[in-house]
Amino acid sequence: MSRTSFFSDMLQTIADRGRRFLSLGPAREGEADAVDTMEGLCETLLSSRGEASGMALAKNILDRWQSFDPQQRRDFVIVLLARFGPDTERLEQAIENYRAEPNPKALLELSVAAEPRRQELIRRLNLAPNGIATLVRMREDLLKFKADNPDLAAVDADFAHLFGSWFNRGFLVLRPINWSTPANILEKIIRYEAVHHIGGWDELRLRLAPEDRRCFAFFHPQLVDDPLIFVEVALTREMPSNIADLLTEDRAPIRAADATSAVFYSISNCQEGLKGISFGNFLIKQVVEDLRREFPRLDTFATLSPVPGFAEWLLRERRAEISDALSAADRSKLAALDDPGWADQPQLLASIKPVMTAAAAWYFLKARNRNGKVVDPVARFHLGNGARLERINFLADRSGRAMRQAHGLMVNYLYKLDDIETNHETFATRGQVVAAPAIRRLVPADKGPRSLVPVPGVLPPDVQSSDAARKKGSKEFTS
């Protein structure tokens, strides 16, 4: 028996004993005051001092929450907002004391008084068996409710604050995923894949079994069979320019020892409830270190990444009265994109390719959202990690989703190890996109970024438009 399993069983035993001691029962179906009862249980949990009784209360609360319908869950998080904020009397007194005498002791009391009571409640709920998994699901619902009730951002901030500590890199375990990995985990890899759909076990085998393929995932000790994020890697002799070279069934695998490039072609975040908790940058760096140790010949680390917002941005520029990115001649040529069969007509391709490639360069180098950030979410991730925008690949992915999101466009980001820190600082401090000279030459230097004006009926370019990814509960991070 593993240590984690033993610890979980021990927690379950303690909680069961506490439940018997407190005579706690599950929520009754149709219970009229179910949310009010939950509020009372939460107050009791906060005042509880016994370990067994506290764990039993925490388990009972989480069991009840899982039995709630969506409206009850929404009502419960509103209760967390309204009834479990800071102790206002204590906070006001702490403010007065600090103003009167701003010393370290008064500052400490002010800090403690300002903490919402729900943070301690969430900490205590985490003590229940499988508590952290249930809390992640709870935040997944909270994020949906927040879209209609912005005030719930305060509750979400408390969850995010605690998750940032509980899912610290020091607690995460990197594990290789291969064809001998337990089936229950492999099933989740199929389900969570958010970038290049895996149609079933045969397709999964093609990604895991060949010698020139690798997959790695981060796990948390309390979520031992549920990956947080995973990356799929192709070992190649050169940086690929289209996804078919990596995923086609009839490709010829190479000996892993002969590879000189490691290509990250899919990174999927698996837990919607952990949105905003950064794992991807740690994952890439750790995988690079592991691959370099295993294969000293590797000298190129790059991605083959989608551009999920490009098609929507390009449509916006085509419809705008004035566009810095497109000339009238460009718009005329890009009108061919309205023909569903444009990608199968060689004459149209020859006309569209140079215009679209130049527009893509402008999109990466100049386009900014209302917050002044690079429009593309995948670009923000990789550039923020210190990668360089290396190459724009026209019609590199002809899957239905890629054609809808990016007209088939993909790009390579290059992780040149000696330049990562410098690139990161350039992007983080000056907002400057580090790109290969060939890409920079496509955009006139005298044209600067401008804010994008929304067009009715067109989603913002940094919104993920993949319904399939949403249904899987996955968020596309990178490639």
BAKE-557342 format. One line per 4 residues: their letters; for each residue x, y, z of C-alpha. Coordinates in Angstrom, 2 decimals. Layout:
# residues N
A> X:Y:Z ~ ... .
# end
This chain:
# residues 479
MSRT> 0.00:0.00:0.00 ~ 1.35:3.45:-0.92 ~ 1.92:6.12:1.71 ~ -0.72:8.31:0.08 .
SFFS> -3.28:5.50:0.16 ~ -2.48:4.73:3.80 ~ -2.82:8.40:4.75 ~ -6.14:8.72:2.90 .
DMLQ> -7.50:5.61:4.58 ~ -6.42:6.95:7.96 ~ -8.20:10.26:7.33 ~ -11.32:8.40:6.26 .
TIAD> -11.27:6.34:9.47 ~ -10.90:9.44:11.65 ~ -13.72:11.19:9.78 ~ -16.02:8.17:10.12 .
RGRR> -15.40:7.99:13.87 ~ -16.07:11.70:14.22 ~ -19.27:11.36:12.20 ~ -20.56:8.66:14.58 .
FLSL> -19.62:10.83:17.55 ~ -21.53:13.82:16.17 ~ -24.41:11.76:14.72 ~ -24.04:13.57:11.40 .
GPAR> -26.18:12.41:8.51 ~ -26.15:13.16:4.79 ~ -28.27:15.83:3.19 ~ -31.88:14.76:2.70 .
EGEA> -33.25:14.94:-0.82 ~ -35.47:17.97:-1.21 ~ -34.36:19.43:2.11 ~ -35.89:22.92:2.10 .
DAVD> -33.25:24.61:4.22 ~ -30.27:22.69:2.83 ~ -28.14:25.79:2.26 ~ -29.05:27.23:5.67 .
TMEG> -28.08:23.92:7.23 ~ -24.76:24.09:5.39 ~ -24.16:27.58:6.75 ~ -24.70:26.32:10.27 .
LCET> -22.37:23.37:9.73 ~ -19.70:25.71:8.39 ~ -19.99:27.93:11.47 ~ -19.68:24.82:13.64 .
LLSS> -16.62:23.70:11.69 ~ -14.93:27.07:12.24 ~ -15.51:26.83:15.97 ~ -14.57:23.16:16.20 .
RGEA> -11.47:22.19:18.16 ~ -11.55:18.39:17.98 ~ -9.60:16.78:15.14 ~ -11.96:13.86:14.56 .
SGMA> -15.09:15.98:14.85 ~ -13.61:18.64:12.58 ~ -12.76:16.11:9.88 ~ -16.22:14.57:10.17 .
LAKN> -17.86:17.98:9.82 ~ -15.68:18.81:6.81 ~ -16.58:15.54:5.12 ~ -20.27:16.03:5.84 .
ILDR> -20.21:19.54:4.37 ~ -18.44:18.42:1.22 ~ -20.73:15.38:0.84 ~ -23.74:17.66:1.12 .
WQSF> -22.28:20.09:-1.42 ~ -21.78:17.27:-3.91 ~ -25.44:16.31:-3.55 ~ -26.59:19.89:-4.28 .
DPQQ> -28.15:20.90:-7.57 ~ -26.62:23.85:-9.48 ~ -28.91:26.43:-7.85 ~ -28.07:25.22:-4.36 .
RRDF> -24.37:25.31:-5.17 ~ -24.74:28.86:-6.42 ~ -26.61:29.84:-3.25 ~ -23.88:28.27:-1.13 .
VIVL> -21.05:30.27:-2.72 ~ -23.14:33.42:-2.26 ~ -23.37:32.49:1.41 ~ -19.57:32.19:1.45 .
LARF> -19.40:35.72:0.05 ~ -21.99:37.30:2.34 ~ -21.51:35.46:5.64 ~ -17.88:34.37:5.74 .
GPDT> -15.95:37.53:5.01 ~ -13.72:39.26:7.57 ~ -14.93:39.88:11.11 ~ -15.81:43.54:10.52 .
ERLE> -15.74:44.60:14.17 ~ -12.33:43.06:14.69 ~ -11.08:44.58:11.42 ~ -12.31:48.08:12.29 .
QAIE> -10.67:47.87:15.70 ~ -7.43:46.64:14.13 ~ -7.47:49.57:11.70 ~ -7.94:52.04:14.54 .
NYRA> -5.16:50.44:16.59 ~ -2.75:50.55:13.64 ~ -3.55:54.18:12.91 ~ -2.98:55.04:16.55 .
EPNP> 0.27:53.09:16.82 ~ 1.63:51.61:13.55 ~ 3.96:49.01:15.02 ~ 4.65:45.41:13.88 .
KALL> 2.22:43.94:16.42 ~ -0.63:46.16:15.22 ~ 0.21:45.39:11.61 ~ 0.09:41.66:12.32 .
ELSV> -3.31:41.97:13.98 ~ -4.55:44.03:11.02 ~ -3.36:41.37:8.60 ~ -5.05:38.58:10.56 .
AAEP> -8.29:40.55:10.97 ~ -8.45:41.35:7.25 ~ -8.40:37.68:6.24 ~ -11.90:36.49:5.28 .
RRQE> -13.20:33.73:7.53 ~ -13.89:31.60:4.45 ~ -10.14:31.12:3.96 ~ -9.94:29.28:7.27 .
LIRR> -13.14:27.44:6.36 ~ -11.62:26.26:3.08 ~ -8.48:25.16:4.94 ~ -10.58:23.07:7.31 .
LNLA> -12.65:21.60:4.50 ~ -9.39:20.48:2.93 ~ -8.83:18.18:5.92 ~ -11.67:15.90:4.79 .
PNGI> -10.75:12.72:2.88 ~ -10.41:13.71:-0.79 ~ -11.10:17.25:0.33 ~ -8.78:18.93:-2.12 .
ATLV> -10.35:17.15:-5.10 ~ -13.82:18.30:-4.05 ~ -12.63:21.85:-3.48 ~ -11.17:21.93:-7.00 .
RMRE> -14.60:20.88:-8.32 ~ -16.19:23.54:-6.13 ~ -14.02:26.25:-7.66 ~ -14.87:24.96:-11.13 .
DLLK> -18.53:25.75:-10.35 ~ -17.55:29.03:-8.72 ~ -15.85:30.20:-11.92 ~ -19.09:29.61:-13.83 .
FKAD> -21.14:31.51:-11.25 ~ -18.63:34.38:-11.23 ~ -19.32:35.08:-14.89 ~ -22.84:36.24:-13.92 .
NPDL> -21.96:37.64:-10.49 ~ -18.69:39.62:-10.50 ~ -18.86:40.08:-6.72 ~ -17.94:36.41:-6.39 .
AAVD> -14.44:37.38:-7.50 ~ -13.70:37.92:-3.80 ~ -14.52:34.27:-3.03 ~ -12.56:33.12:-6.06 .
ADFA> -9.55:35.13:-4.91 ~ -9.55:33.19:-1.64 ~ -9.65:29.85:-3.44 ~ -6.90:30.95:-5.83 .
HLFG> -4.74:32.20:-2.95 ~ -4.95:28.88:-1.11 ~ -4.58:26.76:-4.24 ~ -1.46:28.73:-5.13 .
SWFN> 0.11:27.41:-1.93 ~ -1.32:23.90:-2.00 ~ -0.29:23.35:-5.63 ~ 3.13:24.90:-5.22 .
RGFL> 5.79:23.42:-7.52 ~ 7.47:21.85:-4.50 ~ 4.45:19.57:-4.00 ~ 4.08:18.49:-7.62 .
VLRP> 5.43:15.22:-8.98 ~ 6.50:14.85:-12.61 ~ 5.68:11.41:-13.99 ~ 6.20:9.99:-17.48 .
INWS> 3.05:8.79:-19.23 ~ 3.57:5.79:-21.48 ~ 1.71:2.78:-22.78 ~ 2.26:0.92:-19.49 .
TPAN> 0.66:3.70:-17.41 ~ -2.52:2.49:-15.63 ~ -5.58:2.57:-17.86 ~ -7.56:4.91:-15.59 .
ILEK> -4.90:7.61:-16.10 ~ -4.65:6.96:-19.84 ~ -8.41:7.39:-20.13 ~ -8.04:10.83:-18.58 .
IIRY> -5.27:11.74:-21.01 ~ -7.69:10.98:-23.85 ~ -10.44:12.99:-22.19 ~ -8.34:15.98:-21.15 .
EAVH> -6.45:16.40:-24.44 ~ -7.38:19.97:-25.40 ~ -5.28:20.65:-28.49 ~ -5.20:17.70:-30.89 .
HIGG> -8.16:15.41:-30.33 ~ -7.40:11.78:-29.46 ~ -10.04:9.58:-31.07 ~ -9.47:6.51:-28.91 .
WDEL> -6.98:3.95:-27.70 ~ -5.38:3.36:-31.10 ~ -4.64:7.05:-31.54 ~ -3.33:7.29:-28.00 .
RLRL> -0.98:4.39:-28.65 ~ 0.47:6.22:-31.65 ~ 1.35:9.11:-29.33 ~ 2.80:7.08:-26.47 .
APED> 4.22:3.80:-27.72 ~ 6.75:4.77:-30.46 ~ 10.36:5.21:-29.39 ~ 10.43:8.82:-30.57 .
RRCF> 7.45:9.95:-28.49 ~ 7.30:11.10:-24.88 ~ 4.57:12.37:-22.56 ~ 4.94:13.87:-19.08 .
AFFH> 2.39:14.99:-16.50 ~ 2.36:16.81:-13.18 ~ 0.49:15.14:-10.34 ~ -0.35:16.29:-6.82 .
PQLV> 0.07:13.88:-3.88 ~ -3.64:14.22:-3.05 ~ -4.71:13.69:-6.69 ~ -2.53:10.70:-7.44 .
DDPL> -4.58:9.39:-10.38 ~ -5.66:12.70:-11.87 ~ -3.08:14.71:-13.84 ~ -2.97:18.48:-13.44 .
IFVE> -1.31:19.21:-16.77 ~ 0.51:17.11:-19.36 ~ 2.74:17.71:-22.35 ~ 3.22:15.55:-25.44 .
VALT> 6.68:15.58:-26.99 ~ 7.99:14.44:-30.37 ~ 11.67:13.62:-30.75 ~ 12.67:14.63:-34.28 .
REMP> 15.63:15.46:-36.50 ~ 14.30:18.96:-37.28 ~ 11.71:21.49:-36.22 ~ 8.40:20.50:-37.90 .
SNIA> 6.29:22.91:-39.92 ~ 2.98:21.02:-39.84 ~ 1.17:18.76:-37.43 ~ 0.58:15.96:-39.93 .
DLLT> 4.30:15.14:-39.87 ~ 3.93:14.34:-36.18 ~ 0.53:12.68:-35.99 ~ -0.02:10.82:-39.25 .
EDRA> -0.47:7.08:-38.78 ~ 1.92:6.06:-41.56 ~ 4.88:8.17:-40.45 ~ 8.23:6.42:-40.00 .
PIRA> 9.43:6.61:-36.37 ~ 13.12:7.33:-35.75 ~ 15.45:6.04:-33.08 ~ 15.16:8.32:-30.06 .
ADAT> 18.95:8.40:-29.81 ~ 19.12:9.93:-33.32 ~ 16.88:12.88:-32.45 ~ 18.35:16.36:-32.24 .
SAVF> 15.08:18.22:-31.55 ~ 12.39:17.92:-28.90 ~ 9.07:19.37:-30.03 ~ 6.30:20.21:-27.56 .
YSIS> 3.23:19.83:-29.72 ~ 0.43:19.66:-27.14 ~ 0.07:20.94:-23.60 ~ -3.26:20.50:-21.85 .
NCQE> -4.34:21.78:-18.47 ~ -6.64:19.15:-17.01 ~ -8.40:20.84:-14.10 ~ -10.72:23.74:-14.87 .
GLKG> -10.95:24.39:-11.13 ~ -7.22:25.22:-11.13 ~ -7.53:27.88:-13.80 ~ -5.00:30.64:-13.23 .
ISFG> -2.68:28.43:-11.17 ~ 0.48:28.27:-13.28 ~ 1.98:24.85:-14.00 ~ 3.02:25.04:-17.64 .
NFLI> 6.22:27.02:-17.20 ~ 7.48:24.61:-14.52 ~ 6.46:21.65:-16.66 ~ 8.40:22.73:-19.74 .
KQVV> 11.55:23.55:-17.79 ~ 11.46:20.25:-15.92 ~ 10.84:18.23:-19.08 ~ 13.68:19.99:-20.87 .
EDLR> 16.04:19.09:-18.02 ~ 14.93:15.45:-18.02 ~ 15.23:15.09:-21.80 ~ 18.68:16.67:-21.87 .
REFP> 19.89:14.16:-19.31 ~ 18.41:11.24:-21.26 ~ 19.42:12.45:-24.73 ~ 22.58:14.63:-24.70 .
RLDT> 22.36:15.09:-28.49 ~ 19.23:17.22:-28.23 ~ 20.11:20.80:-29.09 ~ 16.76:22.26:-30.17 .
FATL> 13.71:22.64:-27.96 ~ 10.70:24.08:-29.73 ~ 6.93:23.94:-30.00 ~ 4.48:23.47:-32.80 .
SPVP> 1.68:25.63:-31.47 ~ -1.85:26.63:-32.50 ~ -2.99:30.22:-32.81 ~ -6.49:29.98:-31.29 .
GFAE> -7.53:33.61:-31.71 ~ -6.08:34.42:-35.13 ~ -9.16:33.79:-37.31 ~ -11.39:35.95:-35.11 .
WLLR> -8.82:38.75:-35.00 ~ -8.35:38.58:-38.78 ~ -12.10:38.76:-39.35 ~ -12.22:41.79:-37.09 .
ERRA> -9.50:43.52:-39.10 ~ -11.23:42.63:-42.38 ~ -14.48:44.20:-41.13 ~ -12.95:47.27:-39.48 .
EISD> -13.40:50.61:-41.25 ~ -9.70:51.28:-40.78 ~ -7.05:48.62:-40.27 ~ -3.38:49.17:-39.60 .
ALSA> -2.73:45.50:-40.31 ~ -4.46:45.12:-43.69 ~ -4.47:47.25:-46.81 ~ -7.43:47.40:-49.19 .
ADRS> -5.58:45.00:-51.51 ~ -4.98:42.62:-48.60 ~ -8.67:42.62:-47.73 ~ -9.59:41.90:-51.30 .
KLAA> -7.33:38.85:-51.41 ~ -8.47:37.60:-48.01 ~ -12.10:37.71:-49.14 ~ -11.34:34.27:-50.56 .
LDDP> -11.39:32.95:-46.98 ~ -15.18:33.19:-47.12 ~ -15.15:30.35:-49.65 ~ -15.33:27.11:-47.58 .
GWAD> -13.10:25.33:-50.10 ~ -10.32:27.92:-50.28 ~ -7.69:25.61:-48.80 ~ -8.11:23.14:-51.68 .
QPQL> -7.63:25.69:-54.49 ~ -3.93:26.15:-55.44 ~ -4.46:29.52:-57.12 ~ -6.17:30.94:-54.05 .
LASI> -3.45:29.54:-51.80 ~ -0.74:31.29:-53.77 ~ -2.60:34.58:-53.39 ~ -3.58:34.18:-49.74 .
KPVM> -0.35:32.79:-48.25 ~ 1.87:35.93:-48.34 ~ -0.97:38.17:-47.12 ~ -1.97:35.86:-44.28 .
TAAA> 1.62:35.29:-43.21 ~ 2.27:39.04:-43.03 ~ -1.01:39.57:-41.17 ~ 0.00:36.87:-38.70 .
AWYF> 3.33:38.58:-38.08 ~ 1.43:41.83:-37.35 ~ -0.94:39.91:-35.06 ~ 1.95:38.65:-32.94 .
LKAR> 4.19:41.70:-32.98 ~ 1.74:44.60:-32.88 ~ -1.80:43.57:-31.90 ~ -2.67:44.22:-28.27 .
NRNG> -5.80:43.73:-26.20 ~ -7.42:46.36:-24.00 ~ -4.94:45.61:-21.24 ~ -2.01:46.30:-23.55 .
KVVD> -1.03:42.63:-23.69 ~ -0.22:40.44:-26.67 ~ -3.55:39.26:-28.05 ~ -2.80:35.57:-28.49 .
PVAR> -3.03:33.56:-25.20 ~ -0.63:30.87:-26.41 ~ 1.91:33.52:-27.37 ~ 1.61:35.16:-23.96 .
FHLG> 2.40:31.83:-22.33 ~ 5.46:30.91:-24.38 ~ 6.89:34.41:-24.70 ~ 6.43:34.87:-20.98 .
NGAR> 8.45:31.69:-20.48 ~ 11.33:33.12:-22.51 ~ 10.73:31.50:-25.89 ~ 11.29:33.24:-29.23 .
LERI> 8.67:33.38:-31.97 ~ 10.61:31.45:-34.57 ~ 8.45:30.61:-37.59 ~ 4.93:31.08:-38.97 .
NFLA> 3.59:27.96:-40.67 ~ 0.85:28.47:-43.24 ~ -1.88:25.80:-43.41 ~ -0.02:23.61:-40.93 .
DRSG> -3.12:22.04:-39.34 ~ -6.13:21.24:-41.50 ~ -8.30:19.83:-38.73 ~ -11.75:21.39:-38.43 .
RAMR> -10.95:23.19:-35.20 ~ -7.66:24.62:-36.45 ~ -9.29:25.86:-39.64 ~ -12.02:27.60:-37.62 .
QAHG> -9.66:29.11:-35.07 ~ -6.65:30.01:-37.19 ~ -7.29:29.18:-40.86 ~ -4.88:26.29:-40.29 .
LMVN> -2.03:28.54:-39.11 ~ 0.51:27.24:-36.59 ~ 3.76:28.66:-35.26 ~ 7.02:27.44:-33.77 .
YLYK> 8.31:28.93:-30.53 ~ 11.99:28.25:-29.93 ~ 13.38:27.72:-26.44 ~ 17.03:28.62:-26.86 .
LDDI> 18.36:27.82:-23.42 ~ 21.05:30.52:-23.32 ~ 18.52:33.23:-24.21 ~ 15.49:32.25:-22.11 .
ETNH> 16.12:34.66:-19.23 ~ 16.91:37.60:-21.52 ~ 13.84:36.92:-23.66 ~ 11.64:36.66:-20.60 .
ETFA> 12.88:40.00:-19.25 ~ 12.39:41.67:-22.63 ~ 8.79:40.49:-22.79 ~ 7.92:40.96:-19.12 .
TRGQ> 9.42:44.41:-18.60 ~ 8.99:46.05:-22.02 ~ 6.20:43.99:-23.57 ~ 8.42:43.39:-26.60 .
VVAA> 7.95:40.19:-28.57 ~ 11.24:38.46:-29.31 ~ 10.94:37.09:-32.84 ~ 13.16:35.71:-35.57 .
PAIR> 14.41:38.32:-38.09 ~ 12.39:36.74:-40.91 ~ 9.17:37.44:-38.99 ~ 10.17:40.98:-38.05 .
RLVP> 10.84:41.85:-41.68 ~ 7.17:41.17:-42.47 ~ 6.00:44.12:-40.35 ~ 7.02:47.75:-41.01 .
ADKG> 8.89:49.14:-38.03 ~ 6.96:52.44:-38.03 ~ 3.62:50.82:-37.24 ~ 2.84:50.44:-33.55 .
PRSL> 0.21:48.47:-31.70 ~ -3.31:49.72:-31.36 ~ -6.27:48.63:-29.27 ~ -8.76:46.43:-31.04 .
VPVP> -12.27:47.71:-31.70 ~ -14.87:44.96:-31.23 ~ -17.13:43.97:-34.10 ~ -20.68:42.89:-33.17 .
GVLP> -21.02:39.12:-33.19 ~ -17.28:38.45:-33.08 ~ -15.71:37.08:-29.91 ~ -12.62:38.77:-28.45 .
PDVQ> -9.48:37.19:-29.90 ~ -8.15:36.00:-26.56 ~ -11.27:33.95:-25.84 ~ -10.89:30.21:-26.42 .
SSDA> -13.46:29.28:-29.05 ~ -13.22:25.52:-28.88 ~ -16.52:24.05:-27.72 ~ -14.92:20.63:-27.66 .
ARKK> -12.27:21.77:-25.18 ~ -14.90:23.31:-22.93 ~ -16.96:20.13:-22.92 ~ -13.91:18.18:-21.84 .
GSKE> -13.39:20.58:-18.96 ~ -9.96:21.38:-20.32 ~ -8.22:24.63:-21.01 ~ -5.78:24.93:-23.89 .
FTS> -2.56:26.43:-22.55 ~ -0.09:26.10:-25.32 ~ 0.70:24.04:-28.32 .
# end
